[in-house]
Every structure is written in C-alpha cells, then in structure tokens.
Amino acid sequence: MKQQPLIAVVDDDPNIRELVEAYLRKEQYATVGVGSAEEALQLWRSHEPDMWVLDIMLPGMDGYTFLRRVRQEAEVPIIMISAKDAEVDRVLGLELGGDDYLVKPFSLRELVARVKRQLHRWQAAGHPAEHRGQQSLLEAGRLKLMTEERRVFWNGMEADVTMKEFELLKTLAEHPNRAFTREELLVKVWGDDYYGSDRAVDHLIKRVRKKLEQVPIEAVWGHGYRLRTEEGGAGDEAGTSD
C-alpha cells in the first residue's frame, strides 16, 4: 500500500465533498474529489485510488452502477454514503460489493473511524501470512483455499471470488460442520464495527452458492449457516439441524 493512501470522494454536493476531504487530510490521507460517477471512472483509470467514499445519489450514472463497474475489476474498499436510510438500500449496496454504508447526515469522526477500519482490513487481507500466520492450504472436503494467495478451488476448479466471499468461505472452512449465527459471520466478514442488517449475510451466501455450484453451505433453521463436509454427521453440534 502507498505510504499515504489516496482516498477518492465522490459526491455531487461540493460542500460535502470539500468538508470530507478536509477532514481526511487532517488525518494525513491524500484525497481527490469528483462530482459524478463518470468523472470517478476517469479517475479510476488514471490513478486507482486506495479507497472510495461514494455517494449513491449522483447525477447521470448512480453510485450503484459505479460500484458494479469497480467490483468487476478490484476489491478496493468502498464506503457508501447516502440520504437513503431504508434497509433495502443498505442491503443492495452491500450485496453489490460495498464495504460499509453511512447515512447522511453523518459524523465526520465516524467516517474517519470507518475509513481507518476498512483500510486496515484491506491491508491485512492483502498480506494474510504476515497478519494471521495461517497455513497456505486450507481444506474442507472438496473445498480448498490457498490462504496466502487468496485462491479458492471447488471440485478441483478455481473460482473467482471477492474479498468478502473469500472471508466467508475461509471462516466456514476453518470450522467445518459448525453452525455460525448470522451475527458471528457479520463480525468475521464485515468486522465488529458493522451495524447493518444481517440480511447482508444471506445475500453473500447466495452469491457464493451461485459461483460454487452445489457447495454444501447449509442454512441452519433459526440459527445461521454451516459448511457440511462428507465427514460431518454425528459429531455436529446439538440443536443445529434444519
């Protein structure tokens, strides 16, 4: 990562944009601001910022469309900001690959805290051997994960997964046949400072099942999810059957 991370602020309100940039610069971050998703795409091609603070409601191309475009190519952290505070808006943003969601008006101190958290998680994810000291190969039945290289193999075929999809699979594969609550998975994948709906877990599971056809991730009724392996059975935790 660059010594001074570059954070791009995308908001069509120049007052909000300049205020957010000023506060981030006080924390020793480099910033660049643009007022539309079209300008943001040009910026992405020329500078590749380390993080985005992205408004959803933009003129022309909206923030959701821009988010989809970026997620086709990279896992750079993206914090969404919006005046929309309905659960469906939060879930949609997270389902599309956003890392966090803040509702306007928001505290600038809270934004900075979330920026620091996401940059830390992104840096740690890029160097798992240094930060977690885990083995390079993790196996759970027909699912194999190369943790240092962040690669996933299912039935011998490599799958293209996002950072959050990888973290979910890694958590489940480290404890095969154990049932995790949605709250536990939220903390593992999004961090303990995430306050959004646990429906984000359901949407992430849906994406993983689509990419890894017939992967045995089971819904545990009234509880959460588990990764069933061929060895699972009598030794599973009590009270977790569907």
C-alpha positions, 0 to 999 in steps of 0.5 A: 500500500502507498505510504499515504493512501489516496482516498477518492470522494465522490459526491455531487454536493461540493460542500460535502465533498470539500468538508470530507476531504478536509477532514481526511487530510487532517488525518494525513490521507491524500484525497481527490474529489469528483462530482459524478460517477463518470468523472470517478471512472476517469479517475479510476483509470488514471490513478486507482485510488486506495479507497472510495467514499461514494455517494449513491445519489449522483447525477447521470450514472448512480453510485450503484452502477459505479460500484458494479463497474469497480467490483468487476475489476478490484476489491478496493474498499468502498464506503457508501454514503447516502440520504437513503436510510431504508434497509433495502438500500443498505442491503443492495449496496452491500450485496453489490460489493460495498464495504460499509454504508453511512447515512447522511447526515453523518459524523465526520469522526465516524467516517474517519473511524470507518475509513481507518477500519476498512483500510486496515482490513484491506491491508491485512487481507492483502498480506494474510501470512504476515497478519494471521500466520495461517497455513497456505492450504486450507481444506474442507472436503472438496473445498480448498483455499490457498490462504496466502494467495487468496485462491479458492478451488471447488471440485478441483476448479478455481473460482473467482471470488471477492474479498468478502466471499473469500472471508466467508468461505475461509471462516466456514472452512476453518470450522467445518460442520459448525453452525455460525449465527448470522451475527458471528459471520457479520463480525468475521466478514464485515468486522465488529464495527458493522451495524447493518442488517444481517440480511447482508449475510444471506445475500453473500451466501447466495452469491457464493452458492451461485459461483460454487455450484452445489457447495454444501453451505447449509442454512441452519433453521433459526440459527445461521449457516454451516459448511457440511463436509462428507465427514460431518454427521454425528459429531455436529453440534446439538440443536443445529439441524434444519 
